């Protein structure tokens, strides 16, 4: 039986069989999965940024500081990185 079907059945019992009025209802479920780690929405972004920074540092070590830079640096002094 689905969560919706179970909730509907319980609501129907309260409304029809018990004759009670309902002002607010809610459904809450928990422990739907095993003990797997819940993914944090920031993990992948933080990991990507960490990998990017590591790659930038490797490029700079190999080719020098001016090998890779932000676009704003290029706009400040277009001739500096040629």
C-alpha positions as CSV (number, residue, x, y, z in Angstrom):
1,X,0.0,0.0,0.0
2,X,1.3,3.5,-0.9
3,X,1.8,6.3,1.6
4,X,-1.0,8.3,-0.2
5,X,-3.4,5.3,-0.1
6,X,-2.7,4.8,3.6
7,X,-3.1,8.5,4.5
8,X,-6.4,8.6,2.4
9,X,-7.7,5.6,4.2
10,X,-7.0,7.1,7.6
11,X,-8.5,10.4,6.7
12,X,-11.6,8.7,5.4
13,X,-12.0,6.8,8.7
14,X,-11.8,10.1,10.6
15,X,-14.2,11.9,8.4
16,X,-16.8,9.2,7.7
17,X,-16.7,6.7,10.5
18,X,-15.9,8.9,13.4
19,X,-17.7,12.0,12.0
20,X,-15.1,14.3,13.3
21,X,-14.2,17.6,11.6
22,X,-10.7,18.1,10.4
23,X,-9.0,21.5,10.4
24,X,-5.4,20.5,9.5
25,X,-3.9,17.2,8.3
26,X,-0.3,16.3,7.6
27,X,1.6,13.2,6.6
28,X,5.1,12.5,7.7
29,X,7.3,9.6,6.8
30,X,10.8,8.6,7.9
31,X,13.3,5.8,7.6
32,X,12.3,5.1,4.0
33,X,15.8,3.9,3.1
34,X,18.6,2.1,4.9
35,X,21.5,3.7,6.6
36,X,23.0,5.1,3.4
37,X,24.6,8.5,3.7
38,X,22.2,11.3,2.8
39,X,23.8,13.5,0.1
40,X,24.5,17.0,1.1
41,X,23.5,19.5,-1.6
42,X,26.8,21.3,-1.0
43,X,29.1,18.3,-1.2
44,X,29.3,18.1,-4.9
45,X,29.8,21.8,-5.4
46,X,32.6,21.9,-2.7
47,X,34.3,18.9,-4.2
48,X,34.2,20.4,-7.7
49,X,35.7,23.7,-6.4
50,X,38.4,21.8,-4.5
51,X,39.2,19.8,-7.7
52,X,39.3,22.9,-9.8
53,X,41.6,24.7,-7.4
54,X,43.9,21.7,-7.3
55,X,44.0,21.6,-11.1
56,X,44.7,25.4,-11.3
57,X,47.6,25.1,-8.8
58,X,49.1,22.2,-10.8
59,X,48.9,24.2,-14.0
60,X,50.5,27.2,-12.3
61,X,53.3,25.1,-10.8
62,X,54.1,23.7,-14.3
63,X,53.6,26.8,-16.5
64,X,53.8,29.7,-14.1
65,X,51.4,32.0,-12.3
66,X,50.2,33.8,-15.5
67,X,49.3,30.4,-17.2
68,X,45.8,30.5,-15.9
69,X,43.9,33.5,-14.5
70,X,40.4,34.8,-14.1
71,X,38.7,36.8,-16.8
72,X,38.6,39.9,-14.7
73,X,42.4,39.9,-14.5
74,X,42.6,39.8,-18.2
75,X,40.2,42.8,-18.5
76,X,42.3,44.9,-16.1
77,X,45.5,44.6,-18.1
78,X,44.9,42.9,-21.5
79,X,48.5,43.0,-22.6
80,X,49.9,41.4,-19.4
81,X,49.1,37.8,-20.3
82,X,50.2,37.6,-23.9
